[in-house]
Amino acid sequence: MIVNKVSWEVAFILISQCVHFSIQAATRLVDAGTDRDPSSNAIPRFLSRGQTYRVVISDTLVLPCEVEDLGEYVLLWRRGSAVLTADKIMVIRDPRFQLVDGFNLQISNVMPQDAGDYVCQIGDGDNRDQIHTVEILVPPSIRTSPANGQLTARKGGTITLECKPSGNPVPTIIWTRKDNSLPTGEKSIEGFTITLDKVDRHQAGVYQCTASNGVGEPVTVDMQLDVLYPPEIEVERSWVHSGEGYEAQLVCIVHGEPAPNMIWYQDSFLLDPTERRTMETRANKHTLTIRNVQSSDFGNYSCVADNSLGRAKKYMELSGKPSPAEFRSAPFSRAKDSYNLTWLVESYPPLEEVRLLFRKVMMNDTHQNHGKWHDVMLQPTNGETFSHLMSYNIRGLEPASVYEAIVQAKNRYGWNEVTDAYQFYTRGPGQEIYDYPSEPNMEDMELIASANHSLRTQAVTSLITLLVILVLL
């Protein structure tokens, strides 16, 4: 059967060539042997013109060939050396090719291989012809490398993502990243490939390459990049404050690929779930919850994560001590020789003592010189809440100067951690100054401690204190 098929194809080609040359020879013989003078007849001429046609794949194309005064001459359609039609005879066996409205050549369901030059030729001695050039427009398509679009890289390595487009004209490739910017910070870049160096987990995700060439709709393909790396841990808070009888939550955010295993320790003891202690995981967030906190629960905790590429550990402290002081006052004083320092401390048990240290900072172009610390011990007033908003008006300061302050607080579990020094500034000469009335000397400094009291309540308390001092004097 294969031999027969090949034989028929060869025979068909030979027949096509024979028809082509026979028609040419017959035309010459007719012109030579006729009794009439060919020059006395009108010369055939083309009414249509050769053109370039750009047609989208699968569409239908009609190539015109309109001739005036064809007479007894034979009209041929050929492509290269292959004869497609001779007069009204279809030489090509492809059913997609037909003659319509005379000698116009129609090609249905055009394919990429139909591109090329098509010649409509008058079979006279001059072999005059008209040439149409056909270009097939093909919508874009994409072949990814690898074919499944799944890529894996190890942390610190280099990987190249590639999209191989096809289509006519050659498509342009635009790279984007789904729900994110590209690692370069750009929204999109152009090119067949994108190379990522020193990859880390932040570069993992879905990368999209979009091909477009103006034919049809653009085509987008997703490529998933997974980055393998050892565990990385972030703690939500390294110091967690609670009190006996209350609840405490310690949170670790764990990243890693493959997904790490997570375990909790208190000091060096592995923790298991109990009636008071639960461990919950939601995505990358791991939470250790302790209900009805006991004094034995205070101490150091750690979360440990490991996978096939490594191991990581982070520490936290669960404490009943007061929280570090959080300064709330603005850094610039309203006065030239005093400053109202305000801070917030949280403590579940009542505060027993508060300590304030402040000193002048002498600054020049190269370094800082520090003055002597002033140490003030304060007796706090405890309210009904755990938040203690306190303020202290420091007097006898020098104008246009820089000071720094530290606040410590103590409850029955001990002193809290020393805060970073907080800097504040007094007003200089010529600046707007607000003088507090009846300012006492520095040794008469007062403390206003409150728990969620309003500023008006603080002012009333300050006034009462001043009146008491005046009565005692």
Sine and cosine of phi, psi and omega as CSV:
sin_phi,cos_phi,sin_psi,cos_psi,sin_omega,cos_omega
0.00,0.00,-0.63,0.78,0.01,-1.00
-0.90,0.43,-0.66,0.75,0.01,-1.00
-0.89,0.47,-0.68,0.73,-0.01,-1.00
-0.89,0.45,-0.66,0.75,-0.01,-1.00
-0.89,0.45,-0.73,0.69,0.01,-1.00
-0.89,0.46,-0.66,0.75,-0.01,-1.00
-0.88,0.48,-0.69,0.72,0.02,-1.00
-0.89,0.45,-0.64,0.77,0.00,-1.00
-0.91,0.42,-0.69,0.72,0.03,-1.00
-0.88,0.47,-0.69,0.73,-0.01,-1.00
-0.89,0.46,-0.64,0.77,-0.01,-1.00
-0.90,0.44,-0.68,0.73,0.02,-1.00
-0.87,0.49,-0.71,0.71,-0.01,-1.00
-0.88,0.47,-0.68,0.73,0.01,-1.00
-0.88,0.47,-0.67,0.74,0.00,-1.00
-0.86,0.50,-0.70,0.71,0.00,-1.00
-0.91,0.42,-0.66,0.75,0.00,-1.00
-0.88,0.47,-0.69,0.72,0.01,-1.00
-0.86,0.51,-0.70,0.72,-0.03,-1.00
-0.86,0.51,-0.78,0.63,-0.04,-1.00
-0.96,0.29,-0.54,0.84,0.02,-1.00
-0.91,0.42,-0.65,0.76,0.00,-1.00
-0.91,0.41,-0.65,0.76,0.04,-1.00
-0.89,0.45,-0.69,0.72,-0.02,-1.00
-0.91,0.41,-0.67,0.74,-0.01,-1.00
-0.89,0.46,-0.62,0.78,0.00,-1.00
-0.89,0.46,-0.67,0.74,0.01,-1.00
-0.91,0.42,-0.66,0.75,0.00,-1.00
-0.90,0.44,-0.64,0.77,0.00,-1.00
-0.89,0.46,-0.70,0.72,0.00,-1.00
-0.90,0.43,-0.57,0.82,-0.07,-1.00
-0.99,0.15,-0.59,0.81,-0.14,-0.99
-0.99,-0.13,-0.10,1.00,-0.06,-1.00
-0.96,0.27,0.47,-0.88,0.02,-1.00
-0.97,0.25,-0.36,0.93,-0.04,-1.00
-1.00,0.01,0.41,-0.91,0.01,-1.00
-1.00,0.04,0.89,-0.45,-0.02,-1.00
-0.85,0.52,-0.47,0.88,-0.04,-1.00
-0.93,0.36,-0.29,0.96,0.02,-1.00
-0.98,0.20,-0.29,0.96,0.02,-1.00
-1.00,0.02,0.37,-0.93,0.06,-1.00
-0.92,0.39,0.59,-0.81,0.01,-1.00
-1.00,0.07,0.76,-0.64,0.03,-1.00
-0.88,0.48,0.58,-0.81,0.07,-1.00
-0.57,-0.82,0.48,-0.88,-0.03,-1.00
-0.98,0.19,0.73,-0.68,0.14,-0.99
-1.00,-0.02,-0.52,0.85,0.04,-1.00
-1.00,0.07,0.22,-0.97,-0.01,-1.00
-0.83,-0.55,0.52,-0.86,0.08,-1.00
-0.92,0.38,0.67,-0.74,-0.06,-1.00
-0.64,-0.77,0.19,-0.98,0.15,-0.99
-0.96,-0.28,0.80,-0.60,-0.04,-1.00
-0.92,-0.39,0.77,-0.64,0.10,-0.99
-0.93,-0.37,0.92,-0.40,-0.12,-0.99
-0.77,-0.63,0.63,-0.77,-0.01,-1.00
-0.97,0.23,0.64,-0.77,0.00,-1.00
-0.79,0.62,0.62,-0.78,0.01,-1.00
0.99,0.16,-0.13,0.99,0.05,-1.00
-0.98,0.18,0.05,-1.00,0.04,-1.00
-0.95,-0.32,0.70,-0.71,-0.06,-1.00
-0.84,-0.55,0.68,-0.73,0.09,-1.00
-0.88,-0.48,0.86,-0.51,0.04,-1.00
-0.99,-0.16,0.88,-0.47,-0.08,-1.00
-0.98,0.20,0.57,-0.82,0.16,-0.99
-0.52,-0.85,1.00,-0.01,-0.04,-1.00
-0.94,-0.34,0.83,-0.56,-0.08,-1.00
-0.83,-0.56,0.69,-0.73,0.06,-1.00
-0.98,-0.21,0.65,-0.76,0.02,-1.00
0.85,0.52,0.72,0.70,0.02,-1.00
-0.91,0.41,-0.55,0.84,0.00,-1.00
0.87,0.49,-0.74,-0.68,-0.04,-1.00
-1.00,-0.07,0.11,0.99,0.03,-1.00
-0.95,0.32,0.41,-0.91,-0.01,-1.00
-0.98,-0.20,0.68,-0.73,0.01,-1.00
-0.98,-0.22,0.75,-0.66,-0.02,-1.00
-0.89,-0.45,0.55,-0.84,0.26,-0.97
-0.91,-0.41,0.77,-0.64,0.08,-1.00
-0.62,-0.78,0.33,-0.95,0.06,-1.00
-0.74,-0.67,0.94,-0.35,-0.16,-0.99
0.90,0.43,-0.77,-0.64,0.03,-1.00
-1.00,-0.03,-0.09,1.00,-0.06,-1.00
-1.00,0.06,0.78,-0.62,0.06,-1.00
-1.00,0.07,0.79,-0.61,0.00,-1.00
-1.00,-0.07,-0.69,0.73,0.01,-1.00
-0.62,-0.79,0.46,-0.89,0.12,-0.99
-0.72,-0.70,0.92,-0.39,-0.14,-0.99
0.84,0.55,-0.84,-0.54,0.01,-1.00
-0.99,-0.11,0.09,1.00,-0.07,-1.00
-1.00,0.02,0.79,-0.61,0.08,-1.00
-1.00,0.09,0.95,-0.32,0.02,-1.00
-0.99,0.16,-0.67,0.74,0.02,-1.00
-0.94,0.34,0.63,-0.78,-0.07,-1.00
-1.00,-0.06,0.02,1.00,-0.01,-1.00
-0.96,0.27,0.89,-0.47,-0.06,-1.00
-0.92,0.39,-0.18,0.98,0.02,-1.00
-0.96,0.29,-0.29,0.96,-0.02,-1.00
-0.99,-0.14,0.76,-0.65,0.03,-1.00
-0.54,-0.84,0.42,-0.91,0.16,-0.99
-1.00,-0.09,0.75,-0.66,-0.03,-1.00
-0.74,-0.68,0.57,-0.82,0.05,-1.00
0.77,0.64,0.78,0.62,-0.01,-1.00
0.98,-0.18,-0.90,-0.43,-0.05,-1.00
-0.92,-0.40,0.33,0.94,0.08,-1.00
-0.95,0.30,0.71,-0.70,-0.04,-1.00
-0.99,-0.11,0.86,-0.51,0.02,-1.00
-0.96,-0.27,0.73,-0.68,0.07,-1.00
-0.87,-0.50,0.90,-0.45,0.01,-1.00
-1.00,-0.07,0.47,-0.88,0.09,-1.00
0.76,0.65,0.84,0.54,-0.10,-0.99
-0.87,0.49,0.55,-0.83,-0.03,-1.00
-0.85,-0.52,0.29,-0.96,0.01,-1.00
-0.83,0.56,-0.57,0.83,-0.03,-1.00
-0.96,0.30,-0.12,0.99,0.04,-1.00
-0.99,0.14,-0.08,1.00,-0.01,-1.00
-0.92,0.38,0.53,-0.85,0.04,-1.00
0.60,-0.80,-0.23,-0.97,0.00,-1.00
-0.99,-0.14,0.75,-0.66,0.05,-1.00
-0.91,-0.41,0.77,-0.64,-0.10,-0.99
-0.90,-0.43,0.83,-0.55,0.16,-0.99
-0.99,-0.17,0.88,-0.48,-0.18,-0.98
-0.82,-0.57,0.70,-0.72,0.10,-1.00
-1.00,0.01,0.83,-0.56,-0.07,-1.00
-0.98,0.18,0.82,0.57,0.11,-0.99
-0.97,-0.24,-0.09,-1.00,-0.05,-1.00
-0.91,0.42,-0.43,0.90,-0.03,-1.00
-1.00,0.07,-0.23,0.97,-0.02,-1.00
0.76,0.65,0.76,0.65,0.04,-1.00
-0.93,0.37,0.61,-0.79,-0.05,-1.00
-0.62,-0.78,0.23,-0.97,0.06,-1.00
-0.76,-0.65,0.77,-0.64,-0.13,-0.99
-0.93,-0.38,0.77,-0.64,0.14,-0.99
-0.92,-0.39,0.74,-0.67,0.07,-1.00
-0.98,-0.22,0.79,-0.61,-0.04,-1.00
-0.93,-0.36,0.82,-0.58,0.10,-1.00
-0.89,-0.45,0.80,-0.60,-0.04,-1.00
-1.00,-0.08,0.85,-0.52,0.05,-1.00
-1.00,0.02,0.80,-0.60,-0.06,-1.00
-0.88,-0.48,0.82,-0.57,0.05,-1.00
-0.85,0.52,0.38,-0.92,-0.06,-1.00
-0.94,0.33,0.51,-0.86,0.17,-0.99
-0.61,-0.79,0.33,-0.94,-0.11,-0.99
-0.75,-0.67,0.68,-0.74,0.17,-0.99
-0.86,-0.50,0.87,-0.50,-0.06,-1.00
-1.00,0.02,0.36,-0.93,0.09,-1.00
-0.77,-0.64,0.93,-0.36,0.05,1.00
-0.95,0.30,0.25,-0.97,-0.13,-0.99
-0.89,0.46,-0.55,0.83,-0.06,-1.00
-0.99,0.15,-0.10,0.99,0.04,-1.00
0.96,0.29,0.21,0.98,0.00,-1.00
-0.96,-0.28,0.85,-0.52,0.00,-1.00
-0.82,-0.57,0.55,-0.83,0.02,-1.00
-0.75,-0.66,0.73,-0.68,0.03,-1.00
-0.72,-0.69,0.44,-0.90,0.04,-1.00
-0.99,-0.12,0.56,-0.83,-0.03,-1.00
-0.79,0.61,0.73,-0.68,0.00,-1.00
1.00,0.00,-0.16,0.99,-0.04,-1.00
-1.00,0.03,-0.07,-1.00,0.02,-1.00
-0.85,-0.53,0.66,-0.76,0.00,-1.00
-0.61,-0.79,0.56,-0.83,0.01,-1.00
-0.89,-0.46,0.79,-0.61,0.10,-1.00
-0.99,-0.16,0.72,-0.69,-0.10,-1.00
-0.73,-0.68,0.71,-0.70,0.14,-0.99
-0.86,-0.52,0.82,-0.57,-0.02,-1.00
-0.97,-0.25,0.96,-0.29,-0.06,-1.00
-1.00,0.02,0.40,-0.92,0.16,-0.99
-0.66,-0.75,0.40,-0.92,-0.04,-1.00
0.57,-0.82,0.19,-0.98,0.03,-1.00
-0.69,-0.72,0.88,-0.48,0.02,1.00
-0.91,0.43,0.23,-0.97,0.01,-1.00
-0.86,0.51,0.82,-0.57,-0.08,-1.00
-0.93,0.36,0.41,-0.91,0.17,-0.99
-1.00,-0.06,0.65,-0.76,0.00,-1.00
-0.95,-0.31,0.79,-0.62,0.08,-1.00
-0.88,-0.47,0.79,-0.61,0.02,-1.00
-0.99,-0.16,0.70,-0.71,0.14,-0.99
-0.68,-0.73,0.08,-1.00,0.03,-1.00
-0.79,-0.61,0.77,-0.64,-0.09,-1.00
-0.91,0.41,0.82,-0.57,0.06,-1.00
0.86,0.52,0.45,0.89,-0.02,-1.00
-0.26,-0.97,0.21,-0.98,0.13,-0.99
-1.00,0.06,0.30,-0.95,0.10,-0.99
-0.94,0.35,0.36,-0.93,-0.01,-1.00
-0.82,0.57,-0.43,0.90,0.03,-1.00
-0.97,0.26,-0.18,0.98,-0.08,-1.00
1.00,-0.07,-0.18,0.98,0.01,-1.00
-0.99,0.16,0.42,-0.91,0.06,-1.00
-0.98,0.22,-0.56,0.83,-0.03,-1.00
-0.39,-0.92,0.42,-0.91,0.11,-0.99
-0.63,-0.78,0.36,-0.93,-0.04,-1.00
-0.95,-0.30,0.62,-0.79,0.04,-1.00
0.53,-0.85,0.36,-0.93,-0.02,-1.00
-0.96,0.26,-0.40,0.92,-0.03,-1.00
-0.75,-0.67,0.34,-0.94,0.13,-0.99
-0.66,-0.75,0.79,-0.61,-0.06,-1.00
-0.92,-0.38,0.76,-0.65,0.01,-1.00
-0.92,-0.38,0.82,-0.57,0.02,-1.00
-0.97,-0.24,0.52,-0.85,0.06,-1.00
0.75,0.66,0.82,0.57,-0.09,-1.00
-0.91,0.41,0.52,-0.86,0.14,-0.99
-0.65,-0.76,-0.06,-1.00,-0.11,-0.99
-0.89,0.45,-0.42,0.91,-0.02,-1.00
-0.95,0.32,-0.29,0.96,0.01,-1.00
-1.00,-0.09,-0.08,1.00,0.05,-1.00
-0.94,0.35,0.40,-0.92,0.04,-1.00
0.62,-0.78,-0.25,-0.97,-0.05,-1.00
-0.98,-0.19,0.87,-0.49,0.09,-1.00
-0.98,-0.21,0.63,-0.78,-0.07,-1.00
-0.85,-0.53,0.77,-0.64,0.13,-0.99
-0.93,-0.37,0.74,-0.67,-0.05,-1.00
-0.88,-0.47,0.81,-0.58,0.00,-1.00
-0.96,-0.28,0.70,-0.71,0.04,-1.00
-0.53,-0.85,0.59,-0.81,0.05,-1.00
-0.61,-0.79,0.25,0.97,0.01,-1.00
0.99,0.11,-0.03,1.00,0.03,-1.00
-0.94,-0.35,0.88,-0.48,-0.03,-1.00
0.93,0.37,-0.29,-0.96,-0.03,-1.00
-1.00,0.00,0.53,-0.85,0.11,-0.99
-0.86,0.51,0.47,-0.88,-0.02,-1.00
-0.90,-0.44,0.73,-0.68,-0.01,-1.00
-0.85,-0.52,0.69,-0.72,0.03,-1.00
-0.82,-0.57,0.69,-0.72,0.03,-1.00
-1.00,-0.04,0.64,-0.77,0.10,-0.99
-0.79,-0.61,0.83,-0.55,-0.06,-1.00
-1.00,-0.09,0.86,-0.51,0.05,-1.00
-0.96,-0.29,0.86,-0.51,0.10,-1.00
-0.95,-0.31,0.72,-0.69,0.00,-1.00
-0.94,-0.35,0.82,-0.57,0.04,-1.00
-1.00,0.03,0.77,-0.64,-0.02,-1.00
-0.37,-0.93,0.42,-0.91,0.02,-1.00
-0.94,0.35,0.23,-0.97,-0.07,-1.00
-0.87,0.49,0.58,-0.81,0.13,-0.99
-0.78,-0.63,0.74,-0.67,-0.11,-0.99
-0.85,-0.53,0.69,-0.72,0.18,-0.98
-0.83,-0.55,0.69,-0.72,0.06,-1.00
-0.99,-0.14,0.63,-0.78,0.01,-1.00
-0.92,0.39,-0.68,0.74,0.11,-0.99
-0.57,-0.82,0.77,-0.63,0.01,-1.00
-0.98,0.18,-0.33,0.94,0.04,-1.00
-0.80,-0.60,0.88,-0.48,-0.07,-1.00
-0.92,-0.40,0.81,-0.59,-0.07,-1.00
-0.98,-0.19,0.71,-0.70,0.06,-1.00
-0.42,-0.91,-0.04,-1.00,0.02,-1.00
-0.60,-0.80,0.33,-0.94,-0.02,-1.00
-0.88,0.47,0.73,-0.69,-0.02,-1.00
1.00,0.00,-0.12,0.99,-0.01,-1.00
-0.97,-0.26,-0.07,-1.00,-0.02,-1.00
-0.95,-0.32,0.54,-0.84,0.04,-1.00
-0.73,-0.68,0.58,-0.82,0.05,-1.00
-0.78,-0.62,0.78,-0.62,0.08,-1.00
-0.92,-0.40,0.76,-0.65,-0.15,-0.99
-0.81,-0.58,0.76,-0.65,0.14,-0.99
-0.87,-0.50,0.74,-0.67,0.11,-0.99
-0.98,-0.18,0.89,-0.45,-0.14,-0.99
-0.90,-0.44,0.77,-0.63,0.09,-1.00
-0.86,-0.51,0.53,-0.85,0.06,-1.00
0.13,-0.99,0.47,-0.88,0.03,-1.00
-0.56,-0.83,0.90,-0.43,0.09,1.00
-0.88,0.47,0.32,-0.95,-0.06,-1.00
-0.85,0.53,0.80,-0.59,-0.05,-1.00
-0.97,0.24,0.36,-0.93,0.21,-0.98
-1.00,-0.01,0.63,-0.78,-0.07,-1.00
-0.85,-0.52,0.72,-0.70,0.08,-1.00
-0.70,-0.72,0.42,-0.91,-0.05,-1.00
-0.92,-0.39,0.58,-0.81,0.08,-1.00
-0.77,-0.63,0.57,-0.82,0.29,-0.96
-0.93,-0.36,0.88,-0.47,-0.20,-0.98
0.81,0.58,-0.89,-0.46,0.00,-1.00
-0.95,-0.31,0.22,0.98,-0.09,-1.00
-0.98,-0.19,0.79,-0.61,0.05,-1.00
-0.92,0.38,0.72,-0.69,-0.05,-1.00
-0.99,-0.15,0.65,-0.76,0.11,-0.99
-0.87,-0.50,0.39,-0.92,0.04,-1.00
-0.89,0.45,0.62,-0.79,0.09,-1.00
-0.71,-0.70,-0.12,-0.99,0.03,-1.00
-0.90,0.43,-0.54,0.84,-0.02,-1.00
-0.99,-0.12,-0.22,0.98,-0.16,-0.99
-0.82,-0.57,0.84,-0.55,0.02,-1.00
-0.80,-0.60,0.45,-0.89,0.02,-1.00
-0.79,-0.61,0.82,-0.57,-0.09,-1.00
-0.79,-0.61,0.60,-0.80,0.02,-1.00
-0.80,-0.60,0.81,-0.59,0.11,-0.99
-0.76,-0.66,0.95,-0.30,-0.08,-1.00
0.84,0.54,-0.87,-0.50,-0.03,-1.00
-1.00,-0.05,0.01,1.00,-0.07,-1.00
-0.99,-0.12,0.86,-0.52,0.00,-1.00
-0.91,-0.42,0.83,-0.56,-0.11,-0.99
-0.84,-0.54,0.79,-0.61,0.14,-0.99
-0.97,-0.23,0.89,-0.46,-0.03,-1.00
-0.93,-0.36,0.79,-0.61,0.04,-1.00
-0.89,-0.46,0.88,-0.47,0.02,-1.00
-0.99,-0.15,0.47,-0.88,0.00,-1.00
0.77,0.64,0.88,0.47,-0.09,-1.00
-0.84,0.54,0.70,-0.71,0.08,-1.00
-0.94,-0.33,0.28,-0.96,0.00,-1.00
-0.87,0.49,-0.49,0.87,0.01,-1.00
-0.94,0.34,-0.27,0.96,0.01,-1.00
-0.98,0.18,-0.32,0.95,0.01,-1.00
-0.94,0.34,0.62,-0.79,0.01,-1.00
0.52,-0.85,-0.30,-0.95,-0.06,-1.00
-1.00,-0.07,0.69,-0.72,0.05,-1.00
-0.82,-0.57,0.40,-0.92,0.07,-1.00
-0.58,-0.81,0.56,-0.83,0.14,-0.99
-0.93,-0.37,0.73,-0.69,-0.09,-1.00
-0.85,-0.52,0.79,-0.61,0.01,-1.00
-0.83,-0.56,0.65,-0.76,0.06,-1.00
-0.56,-0.83,0.54,-0.84,0.17,-0.99
-0.65,-0.76,-0.18,-0.98,-0.09,-1.00
-0.92,0.38,-0.21,0.98,-0.05,-1.00
-0.97,-0.25,-0.14,0.99,0.01,-1.00
0.28,-0.96,-0.18,-0.98,-0.10,-0.99
-0.58,-0.81,0.56,-0.83,0.01,-1.00
-0.63,-0.78,0.45,-0.89,-0.01,-1.00
-0.59,-0.81,0.64,-0.77,0.09,-1.00
-0.73,-0.68,0.55,-0.83,-0.06,-1.00
-0.95,-0.32,0.50,-0.87,0.11,-0.99
-0.63,-0.78,0.35,-0.94,0.06,-1.00
-0.84,-0.54,0.76,-0.65,0.14,-0.99
-0.98,-0.19,0.87,-0.50,-0.17,-0.99
-0.71,-0.71,0.53,-0.85,0.13,-0.99
-0.99,-0.15,-0.05,1.00,0.03,-1.00
-0.93,0.38,0.32,-0.95,0.05,-1.00
-0.87,0.49,0.45,-0.89,0.05,-1.00
-0.96,0.29,0.39,-0.92,0.12,-0.99
-0.85,0.52,0.55,-0.83,-0.04,-1.00
-0.92,0.39,0.68,-0.74,0.07,-1.00
-0.92,-0.38,0.91,-0.41,-0.08,-1.00
-0.97,0.23,0.71,-0.70,-0.07,-1.00
-0.91,-0.41,-0.26,0.96,-0.08,-1.00
-0.98,0.18,0.44,-0.90,0.05,-1.00
-0.93,0.36,0.51,-0.86,-0.09,-1.00
-0.95,0.32,-0.34,0.94,-0.05,-1.00
-0.98,-0.21,0.80,-0.60,-0.02,-1.00
-0.96,0.29,0.44,-0.90,0.11,-0.99
-1.00,0.07,-0.14,0.99,-0.05,-1.00
-0.80,-0.60,0.24,-0.97,-0.03,-1.00
-1.00,0.03,-0.33,0.94,-0.09,-1.00
-0.74,-0.67,0.29,0.96,0.06,-1.00
-0.48,-0.88,0.29,-0.96,0.00,-1.00
-0.48,-0.88,0.74,-0.67,0.02,-1.00
-0.99,-0.10,0.97,-0.25,-0.04,-1.00
-1.00,0.00,0.79,-0.61,-0.02,-1.00
-0.83,-0.56,0.67,-0.74,0.01,-1.00
-0.53,-0.85,0.26,-0.97,0.00,-1.00
-0.82,-0.57,0.75,-0.66,0.06,-1.00
-0.78,-0.63,0.69,-0.73,0.07,-1.00
-0.96,-0.29,0.70,-0.72,0.02,-1.00
-0.40,-0.91,0.78,-0.63,0.05,-1.00
-0.96,0.29,-0.79,0.61,0.14,-0.99
-0.95,0.30,0.31,-0.95,0.03,-1.00
-0.88,0.47,0.56,-0.83,0.10,-0.99
-0.96,0.29,0.64,-0.77,0.01,-1.00
-0.98,-0.22,-0.62,0.78,-0.01,-1.00
-0.54,-0.84,0.45,-0.89,0.13,-0.99
-0.73,-0.68,0.71,-0.70,-0.06,-1.00
-0.86,-0.51,0.77,-0.64,0.03,-1.00
-0.88,-0.47,0.78,-0.62,0.10,-0.99
-0.84,-0.54,0.71,-0.70,0.06,-1.00
-0.57,-0.82,0.40,-0.92,0.01,-1.00
-0.38,-0.93,0.31,-0.95,0.03,-1.00
-1.00,0.08,0.62,-0.79,0.06,-1.00
-0.94,-0.35,0.88,-0.47,0.02,-1.00
-0.99,-0.16,0.88,-0.48,-0.14,-0.99
-0.92,-0.40,0.62,-0.79,0.18,-0.98
-0.73,-0.68,-0.22,-0.98,-0.12,-0.99
-0.95,0.32,-0.38,0.93,-0.12,-0.99
-0.93,-0.37,-0.53,0.85,-0.05,-1.00
-0.37,-0.93,0.03,-1.00,0.01,-1.00
-0.92,-0.39,0.65,-0.76,0.14,-0.99
-0.93,-0.38,0.71,-0.71,-0.08,-1.00
-0.95,-0.30,0.66,-0.75,0.08,-1.00
-0.99,0.16,-0.16,-0.99,-0.03,-1.00
-0.98,0.19,0.62,-0.78,0.04,-1.00
-0.94,0.33,0.69,-0.72,0.21,-0.98
-0.98,-0.19,0.83,-0.56,-0.11,-0.99
-0.93,-0.36,0.88,-0.48,-0.03,-1.00
-0.84,-0.54,0.84,-0.54,0.07,-1.00
-0.99,-0.10,0.76,-0.65,-0.11,-0.99
-0.86,-0.51,0.60,-0.80,0.06,-1.00
-0.99,-0.15,0.93,-0.36,-0.09,-1.00
-0.98,0.22,0.33,-0.94,0.15,-0.99
-0.95,-0.31,0.84,-0.54,-0.06,-1.00
-1.00,-0.08,0.71,-0.71,0.05,-1.00
-0.97,-0.23,-0.41,-0.91,-0.07,-1.00
-1.00,-0.07,-0.13,0.99,-0.02,-1.00
-0.94,-0.35,0.09,-1.00,-0.04,-1.00
-1.00,0.02,-0.20,0.98,-0.02,-1.00
-0.99,-0.11,0.82,-0.57,-0.05,-1.00
-0.91,-0.40,0.97,-0.23,0.04,-1.00
-1.00,-0.03,0.87,-0.50,-0.12,-0.99
-0.79,-0.62,0.50,-0.86,0.07,-1.00
-0.64,-0.77,0.49,-0.87,-0.02,-1.00
-0.60,-0.80,0.80,-0.61,-0.03,-1.00
-1.00,-0.09,0.95,-0.32,-0.02,-1.00
-1.00,0.02,0.81,-0.58,-0.06,-1.00
-0.89,-0.46,0.15,-0.99,0.02,-1.00
0.96,0.29,0.45,0.89,0.00,-1.00
-1.00,0.05,0.30,-0.95,0.02,-1.00
-1.00,0.01,0.61,-0.80,0.01,-1.00
-0.92,0.39,0.40,-0.92,0.09,-1.00
0.78,0.63,0.72,0.69,-0.07,-1.00
-0.79,-0.61,0.31,-0.95,0.03,-1.00
-0.93,-0.36,0.74,-0.67,0.04,-1.00
-0.80,-0.60,0.32,-0.95,0.13,-0.99
-0.71,-0.70,0.49,-0.87,-0.09,-1.00
-0.70,-0.72,0.49,-0.87,0.09,-1.00
-0.76,-0.65,0.66,-0.75,0.02,-1.00
-0.83,-0.56,0.73,-0.69,0.13,-0.99
-0.82,-0.57,0.52,-0.86,0.03,-1.00
-0.74,-0.68,0.49,-0.87,-0.06,-1.00
-0.75,-0.66,0.69,-0.72,0.23,-0.97
-0.81,-0.58,-0.26,-0.96,-0.12,-0.99
-0.94,0.34,-0.20,0.98,0.07,-1.00
-1.00,-0.02,-0.17,0.99,0.04,-1.00
0.82,-0.58,-0.13,-0.99,0.00,-1.00
-0.99,0.16,0.54,-0.84,0.07,-1.00
-0.98,0.20,0.09,-1.00,0.04,-1.00
-0.93,0.36,0.58,-0.82,0.02,-1.00
-0.93,0.36,0.75,-0.66,0.01,-1.00
-0.98,0.22,0.29,-0.96,0.18,-0.98
-0.91,0.41,0.56,-0.83,0.00,-1.00
-0.88,0.48,0.72,-0.70,-0.01,-1.00
-0.97,-0.23,0.82,-0.57,-0.04,-1.00
-1.00,-0.08,0.63,-0.77,0.09,-1.00
-0.63,-0.77,0.22,-0.98,-0.19,-0.98
-0.70,-0.71,0.67,-0.74,0.12,-0.99
-1.00,-0.06,0.35,-0.94,-0.02,-1.00
-0.96,0.27,0.48,-0.88,0.04,-1.00
-0.99,-0.16,0.14,-0.99,0.04,-1.00
-0.86,0.52,0.62,-0.79,0.01,-1.00
1.00,0.06,-0.22,0.98,0.06,-1.00
-1.00,0.01,0.33,-0.94,-0.01,-1.00
-0.89,0.46,0.75,-0.66,-0.10,-1.00
-0.83,-0.56,0.67,-0.75,0.11,-0.99
-0.89,-0.46,0.90,-0.44,-0.01,-1.00
-1.00,-0.09,0.80,-0.60,0.07,-1.00
-0.95,0.31,0.68,-0.73,-0.01,-1.00
-0.95,0.31,0.57,-0.82,0.09,-1.00
0.79,0.61,0.78,0.63,-0.04,-1.00
-0.95,0.32,0.82,-0.58,0.07,-1.00
-0.99,0.17,0.13,-0.99,0.08,-1.00
-0.95,0.33,0.19,-0.98,-0.09,-1.00
-0.88,0.47,-0.53,0.85,-0.01,-1.00
-0.95,0.32,-0.20,0.98,0.03,-1.00
-0.99,-0.16,0.31,0.95,-0.06,-1.00
-0.86,0.50,0.54,-0.84,-0.10,-0.99
-0.89,-0.46,0.29,-0.96,0.03,-1.00
-0.82,-0.57,0.72,-0.70,0.11,-0.99
-0.88,-0.47,0.93,-0.36,0.01,-1.00
-0.92,-0.38,0.66,-0.75,-0.02,-1.00
-0.49,-0.87,0.32,-0.95,0.10,-0.99
-0.82,-0.58,0.99,-0.17,-0.02,-1.00
0.87,0.50,0.51,0.86,0.12,-0.99
-0.99,0.14,0.40,-0.91,0.04,-1.00
-0.99,0.17,0.29,-0.96,0.03,-1.00
-0.90,0.44,-0.50,0.86,0.02,-1.00
-0.91,0.42,-0.65,0.76,0.03,-1.00
-0.89,0.46,-0.64,0.77,0.03,-1.00
-0.88,0.48,-0.68,0.73,-0.02,-1.00
-0.89,0.45,-0.66,0.75,0.02,-1.00
-0.89,0.45,-0.70,0.72,0.00,-1.00
-0.88,0.48,-0.67,0.74,0.02,-1.00
-0.88,0.48,-0.67,0.74,-0.02,-1.00
-0.90,0.43,-0.68,0.73,0.00,-1.00
-0.89,0.46,-0.67,0.74,-0.01,-1.00
-0.88,0.48,-0.68,0.73,0.01,-1.00
-0.89,0.46,-0.65,0.76,0.01,-1.00
-0.90,0.44,-0.65,0.76,0.02,-1.00
-0.88,0.47,-0.67,0.74,0.00,-1.00
-0.88,0.47,-0.68,0.73,0.00,-1.00
-0.90,0.43,-0.63,0.78,0.03,-1.00
-0.90,0.44,-0.68,0.73,-0.03,-1.00
-0.91,0.42,-0.55,0.83,0.02,-1.00
-0.95,0.31,0.00,0.00,0.00,0.00
